Structure formats: structure tokens, C-alpha cells
Amino acid sequence: MTARRAARERATLASGRLQVVETRRPGPRSVRSFKILLAHDARAATCDQLARAIEAALENVEIVDASSIDDALLASATERFDACLVCLDLPPAPVGGARLASELVNSNHPVVLVTRSLRWLPPDRPALQKLPWIAPDARTDEITSAIAAATSECDSVIRARAPLPGDLRGAPAFRARR
């Protein structure tokens, strides 16, 4: 038996910061942390400012830092993220970041590209052109709107959210013998 999380809504505070709240319950609503995967080259200081800006833009945020494609894929397979920010500087740049972004999109994760220009995207991946993107030195309002754009598409009827770890989609149900 698998447990499912309650439906959520994203609310924007007067300060412009996003928070996630549980819905459809009477009384006070509890706030849970917003979980972000930031995949970037740890050897470069390009995205250091971005991590601080994410903390300023989102209330109650937890940032999981992945410094390689393998780290990011492992984290996305074992945890559920509200958004995945993928820097195209991930080695081998820009193909490494584009490959990671493609794999995350194919597994229904909400993705925001981190790049100064979309010209770095490989021409053989046209789906990545449609993703929201921000520069590494983006302001808090740009970060908030890019994450909102990525997550609104994932919450739509067209594209399902990534499964929770342990969910068996499409697998037959097993019953214990008596």
C-alpha cells in the first residue's frame, strides 16, 4: 500500500515569495518546505549567487545541490522536487546540462534552465526550447515566475507530476496469501 500526498496549492505572499500549503482541510493550513534541485558545476562560481537568490525568493525552501548529472539523476529518482533548476554549464557543457534537462522532462519533473542564452541548447532537443529559463544572476521575481511557469505546466492535466519514491505506476497489485 502506498501513501499519497494531499493536493497542494501554491500561494504567492504579498512579498512575492512562494509557499506551498495543504488544501481541502478545515482550520489552519500547515506550510511545508519548497524543495528545489539545483544541478550545476560546483567548480564554477556561476550559480553561487543563484542559490542565495532562491533562498530569498522562496519561503521555507530546501535546496538540494547536485554537482553532476549522476548526482542529479539519483536525487530525482529518490526524492520529489517542486522544481529542478538545471545549469547548462554542467560538464560536459552545454551537452551535459541539456541531457540532464531532457531526462528530467521525460520523467515528468518541472524543469527550469539556468543559462544566459538559449543558443547553447543542442538543435536535436527542440522540447528544451519551450522550458522556462533564467540567468545565473536572476532577480528574485524572475526566479519566482520561472518556477511558477515550470510547476504550473506539471500540475496541468496534460503532464502528470513525477511519482513519489516507492510508487509503482502501472504495476499489478499484489495481495498477501491467506
N, C-alpha and C positions, 0 to 999 in steps of 0.2 A: 504494500500500500504506500502510495506516495502522497506527501502533503503538498498542497498548492498554496501559493501566497495569495493574499487578498488583493482585490483590484485596487489600483492606486490612481491618484490624480496628481498632476504637477501644479503647484501654485506658485505664482510669482509674487514675492513680497513687494511692499512699497519701495524697498531699497533696490529692487531689480534682481535680487538673489533668488535662485530656485530652491525649493524644498519639496520633498516627497512626503505625502501624507496618506494614511489609510482612509478609505472611503466606506460608505454604506454601514456605518455603525453609529448608534445614537451616543450622545455625550461627547466628551473631549476626544480629539484625534491625536494619536501618537505620531511623532515625527521620527523617521528612520534616516539613516545616513544615505547620502547620494554616493554611489560607488562608480569611480571613473578608472579606466585602464589607460595609462599614458605610456605608449610604446615609442621610444626614441633612443638615439645613440647616446649612451651615458658618457662617452669620451668627449662629446661636443657639448659646449655650454649653450647651444641654441635654444633648447626647451626649458632651461632652468627658470627663466622669467615666467614662462607659461604655467609651470606648476604653482608658483606663487599667485598668479592671476586667477587660476582656477579656484584656489582656496578663498580668494577674495570675492569671486563671482558666485560661488555656490555655498549655501549654508549647510553645515553638518556634512561635509564631504570627506570621503576616504579615497585617496589616490593610490592606486597600485602601479608602481613603476616597473616597467619591463624594458630591459636594455637589449633584447634580441628578439628575433622572430620566434624562436623556440620558447622563450620565457612568456611571450605574449600569448602564444597558442596554448601553452599549458595553463596559464591563468584563465583564459577564456573558456577552456574546457572544464575547469573545476569550479569556477565561480560565475555568478551572474552579475553583469555590469550594466549600469544605466546608460553608459556611453563609452565608446572606445576611441581615444584620440591617437591617431597613427601619424607619426612624423615620417615624411618621405626621405629624411636623412638616415633612416635605419639602414645599416650596411647589408648588402652592397647597394648603396644609394644610386638612383631612386627606385631601382627594381625591387629591393628588399621590402621597403615600405609599401609599395604598390601590391606586391604579392600578399603581404600580411593583410592589407585592407581588403583585397579580393576574397581571401579566405574567411575573414570575419563577416563580410557582407553575405557570402554564401551560407554561413551558419547562422544567419538572422541576428547578428549583433548590430546595434546602431553605431555607425562609424562617422567620425569627423576627421578629415585630413588636416594635417599641420604642414603647411608649405607656404612659400612666398608667392608661388605661381603654379597654376595647373599645367604649364607647359612641360613640367617634369614627368607627367604621367605617361606611361607607355601607351602607344596608339592601339595596342591589341587589347586594352581593357577600357572600353568606352563606358561601362557602367560606373566607373570611378569618377568620370566627369560630372555625374549628377549628384555626387555626395557634397554635403556642406563642407567648407574648408575655412580655416583661419590661419593667419600668420603666426609664427612663434612669439611675436611681440604684441599679440592681440589684446585689445582692451576688454574689460570685464563684460561690457554689454555685447561685444562681438562673440565672446565665448558663450554667453548665455543664449544668444539667439541661434548660434550654430548647434549647440547641444539640444535646444528645443526643436530645431528643424530635424535633426537626426532621430530623436526619440519620438517625435510625432509620426514620422513615417513608419517606425517599428510598431507603434501602438495601433496602426490602422488595420483594417480588415484585410488588406492586400498582403501584408507581410507580418507573420507571427513573430513573437518575441523568442529569444533563444531559450532553450529548455533549461530548467533547473538541473544542477548536477544530480544524477541518480534517476532522473525521469527516463522512462522507457517509452519513447514515442513509437507507435505502430507495432510494438511487441505484443505477442499474445499474453493474456493474463494467466498467471499460474495459480493454481489452488493447492492447498495442502491436502494430502490424503488423510482420510479418517480411518 
